[in-house]
Amino acid sequence: MNKLTTLFCGFLFTFVLAWIGLVLVPQFQFGQLQPFVNEDTGESFPPMRSGLAETGKQVYQANGCIYCHSQQIRPEHQTADMARGWGARRSVARDYIYDRPHLLGTMRTGPDLSNAGVRLSNEAWHHEHLYAPQSKSAGSTMPPFRYLYKVQKIQGAGSPDALKLEADDAPPEGYEVVPTPDARALVAYLLSLNQNYSLPEAKLSTE
């Protein structure tokens, strides 16, 4: 009986200790973080996303983008993330205070996207990349997301949002490829990914 009591107390102690270390301590350290307000400009960082970008985050999650892309720039002394041009500073907890859930990721089959909206700010580029990844990034292993787009017959002058596709990626003569609402939302989310601002705990490397 004494052995069972000791074993139970051991399990309970281990669970409580793990809960304190993994839940209580991080909540104490980061749970009260607030946006940083620049006193000179009045700007608040990190900036809040638009409703369209928040919808795009759901599309990002639903399509499993997190399995191949991370959203965290690691410290310069640990990695070459900044040397690769993925960001001008390391990511910190404050960058994610509006994210539920946090999409930090664990793999980098593709590049980190923490600053995708800064590095790749062209909306048309993102649409063409989603539809035909290899046309924008030679050798890319990213699958095409063509189901996020609609092939339709050209009416009149055609849609101003039609993708400019070439060669085998182009639609049949007389047709065009246009984004669906999900594709527009996803691109809005990608364009919103921006950690290119200074925080008290993480200054830009250019400062």
Number of C-alpha atoms within 10 A of each C-alpha: 6 7 8 9 10 11 12 12 12 12 12 12 12 12 12 12 13 12 12 13 12 11 11 13 12 11 13 10 10 12 13 9 14 13 17 17 13 12 8 6 7 9 12 13 19 21 16 14 16 12 12 17 21 18 18 23 25 14 20 20 14 10 12 10 16 18 16 15 20 20 24 24 23 16 15 14 7 7 11 13 20 16 10 10 11 21 25 22 22 19 19 16 12 19 20 19 19 14 12 8 10 10 19 17 15 13 14 14 13 14 15 22 24 25 23 21 21 18 16 13 15 12 15 14 16 23 25 23 17 23 24 22 20 16 17 14 11 8 9 13 11 16 11 14 16 16 13 18 20 14 16 16 14 14 10 6 6 13 13 7 12 20 19 15 15 10 7 9 13 14 17 12 8 10 15 21 24 20 21 14 13 18 24 21 22 27 26 23 24 23 21 24 19 18 27 19 14 18 19 6 10 15 14 14 12 7 6
